[in-house]
């Protein structure tokens, strides 16, 4: 499986041998700075920052770049914003909204997220089914 994930549950995924990628509308150095600050920069197989995107999210270009490098039939876009959900939908991959940032469960459901979770552990349950 390929997971386009927020950093919150990265340790769990790495131990489960998932491919982890980040697609961000922030430039790669800014993403790396945040990952290093949280001491999780080594968990990710690929980081695609804004400077590598043909178009910003919700354009699916970033997901397509990940899939070109790590082909998979089982892909989840995990995000904390509606734009992340739209990006996943635009790439025809499953989407998981996480509620521990600013977007509510109701907003994710209204915008068509396939799954919505309140805790990082719930993601693993979804992706391992």
C-alpha positions in Angstrom: 0.0 0.0 0.0 1.0 3.6 -0.6 -0.1 6.1 2.0 0.1 9.8 1.5 0.2 10.6 5.1 0.3 13.3 7.7 3.2 12.8 10.1 1.0 11.9 13.0 1.1 8.1 12.6 4.2 7.8 10.5 6.1 5.5 13.1 3.2 3.0 13.0 3.2 2.9 9.2 6.9 2.5 8.9 6.9 -0.5 11.3 4.1 -2.0 9.1 6.2 -1.6 6.0 4.0 0.9 4.1 5.4 3.3 1.6 4.9 6.8 3.0 4.9 9.9 0.8 4.1 13.5 1.4 2.5 15.7 -1.3 2.5 19.3 -0.1 1.7 22.8 -1.4 4.6 24.0 0.8 8.1 23.9 -0.7 10.2 20.9 0.1 12.7 22.7 2.5 9.7 23.9 4.6 8.2 20.4 4.7 11.6 18.9 5.7 12.1 21.5 8.4 8.8 20.5 10.0 9.6 16.8 9.7 13.0 17.3 11.3 11.5 19.4 14.1 9.2 16.5 14.9 12.1 14.0 14.4 10.2 12.0 11.7 12.0 13.0 8.5 13.5 9.4 8.2 10.0 7.8 8.0 9.1 9.1 4.5 10.1 7.4 1.2 9.2 10.5 -0.9 8.4 14.1 -0.4 7.0 16.1 -3.2 6.9 19.9 -2.4 5.2 22.7 -4.3 8.2 23.4 -6.5 7.9 19.9 -7.9 4.2 20.1 -8.7 2.9 21.0 -12.2 -0.1 22.4 -10.3 -0.9 22.8 -6.6 -3.3 20.5 -4.8 -6.2 19.8 -5.4 -4.7 18.9 -8.8 -3.7 15.2 -8.5 -0.2 15.7 -10.1 1.6 15.1 -6.9 -0.2 11.8 -6.3 0.5 10.7 -9.8 4.2 11.4 -9.2 4.2 9.2 -6.1 2.4 6.4 -8.0 4.9 6.6 -10.9 7.7 6.0 -8.4 5.8 3.6 -6.1 3.0 1.9 -8.2 0.3 0.4 -6.0 -3.4 -0.6 -6.3 -4.0 0.3 -2.7 -3.5 4.0 -2.1 -4.9 6.3 0.6 -4.6 10.1 0.6 -4.6 11.0 4.3 -5.1 14.7 5.1 -6.3 17.3 7.5 -7.9 19.6 4.9 -10.7 19.5 2.4 -8.1 20.2 -0.3 -6.4 16.9 0.6 -9.7 15.1 0.2 -10.3 16.8 -3.1 -6.8 15.9 -4.3 -7.3 12.2 -3.5 -10.7 12.2 -5.2 -9.2 13.9 -8.2 -6.6 11.0 -8.4 -9.3 8.4 -7.8 -7.7 7.1 -4.6 -9.3 6.4 -1.2 -9.3 9.4 1.2 -9.0 9.6 5.0 -9.7 12.9 6.8 -8.1 13.4 10.2 -9.9 15.5 12.7 -7.1 16.4 15.1 -6.2 19.6 13.2 -8.8 22.1 12.1 -11.3 20.3 9.8 -14.3 18.7 11.5 -15.8 15.2 10.8 -18.9 16.8 9.4 -16.9 18.9 6.9 -15.0 15.8 5.7 -18.2 13.8 5.3 -19.9 16.7 3.5 -16.9 16.8 1.1 -16.9 13.1 0.3 -14.0 11.7 2.4 -14.1 7.8 2.3 -13.2 7.6 5.9 -12.8 10.1 8.8 -10.7 9.3 11.9 -10.2 11.0 15.3 -7.0 9.2 16.3 -3.9 8.1 14.3 -4.4 4.4 15.4 -7.7 4.3 13.5 -5.8 4.9 10.2 -4.0 1.6 10.5 -7.2 -0.3 11.0 -8.6 1.2 7.8 -5.5 0.6 5.6 -5.0 -3.0 6.8 -8.5 -4.2 6.0 
